Amino acid sequence: MIIDIENVTEKFKLYSGEELDGTEPGRDGLCREICRECAAEVTGRVRPEVMQRNDPDDIGALESLAAAEAFYQLADLDQRTAPLAVSSREMKIELGDRLGAAGRLRDGKRLACVRLLVEYEFYFRAI
């Protein structure tokens, strides 16, 4: 099974609203690298039996998950490096909850792929 990085990048552009048209080479390179890393990470978590099936629907779901994870990572990076609000006496501009939206998208895509992936996260709770 091969996740197509171009499909991941196209879905990422839809989710994030990023253009990736070459007008901001640094930003474009960052976004493409995040997409590549997320595609590799998702590929590494695919169950062996899913890898052998090579089902187009499974591949599409995994590409969507990689794109959503890339969007989340970019939103997280942006939030860490930019102010949440800018104000003056006349007006105040607040950024929306892009990180929250990206996280909800990622969680939904992860849930859609739960049967395809090996999960390494555990939740322990006392009885």
N, C-alpha and C positions, 0 to 999 in steps of 0.2 A: 504494500500500500504506500502510495506516495502522495503526500499533501503538496499541492501545487502552490508555490509561494506567490505566484501572480494572482491566483484566485483569492488567497488570503489577503493580499494587498488591496485588491479591488473591494472586498467586503470591508476591510478596515477603512477605506476611503468613504464608503457609505455610512458606516457606523460613526466615524469621527468627524466627518465633514472636511477632512484635510484634502487638499487638491493634489499634492505630490506632482506638480507640473514642471518642476525645475526652477521656479522663480525664487525659491528659498532652498538652495542646495543643502545647507546644513540641516534644516528641519526635515527635508525630504529624505536625506540619508539616515537621520535618526529614526524616522518612522519606518523606513524600509528595513533597517537593522532590527528594530523591535519586532516587526512582523516575522522576519526570518528566525529570530530567537524563539518566538512563541510557537511558530510552526514546528521547529525542532523539538521543543519541550513537549508539545502535544503528541507528536509522533512517538516520542520516547515513552509515553504513558499508554499507548494503544495496546490492548490485550492481544496476545499472540494469535488467538483464533480469529480475531477481527482482521488482523494483518493479512491472513491467508485468504479471507473471503474477497477482499478488494471490491466491496460493494460501493457503487457511486453515491448512494444516499449516505452511507457511513462517512465516506470521504468528504462530502459536502458539509455534513454536520461537524466534522472535526476541523475543517477549514473555517467554518463560522466560529467555532470555539477559539481557535488560534487568533482570528481577527478581533474577537471581542476581548480576549486577554491583552492583545496589543493595544487596543483602545484604552483599556483600563490602565495599563502601565503608562501610556502617554499622558492620560488625564492626571494620574498620580504625580508624575514628574512635573507637569505644568503647575499643578496646585502647590507643589513644594517650592517652586521657583518664582511664583507670581503672587502679588498681593490678592487677597480675597475681596477687597473693596478699596475704592479710591473716592475721596470726598473733598469737597471744598464747602465754603459757606453757601454757595448757590445750588449745589447738586451733590448727589452721592450715587456712585455707580457700584453695584455689587455683581460679582460673577455668579452665575447659576451653579447648581450642584452637578457639574459635569462628572465629577468623580463618582458621585452616588449613582448617577444614571449609567455610567460605564460599568460600575460594579453590579448593578441589577441586570444589565444585559449579559455580562459575563456569567453571572450565577444562573441565568436562564439557559444559556448555551451549554454550560457545564451540566446542568440537570438533563438536558436533551441528550447528552453524550455519556451519561452515567454507565450505561450498559457496555460502552465501547472502551472504557478506560480502566486502568489499574489505579486505584486511589491510594495515596500514602498518608492521608490525613485521618486522625482518629479523634474521637470525642469520648472522654471518660467521665462518668458521672456516678456518684454514690447512689446506692439504692436505699 
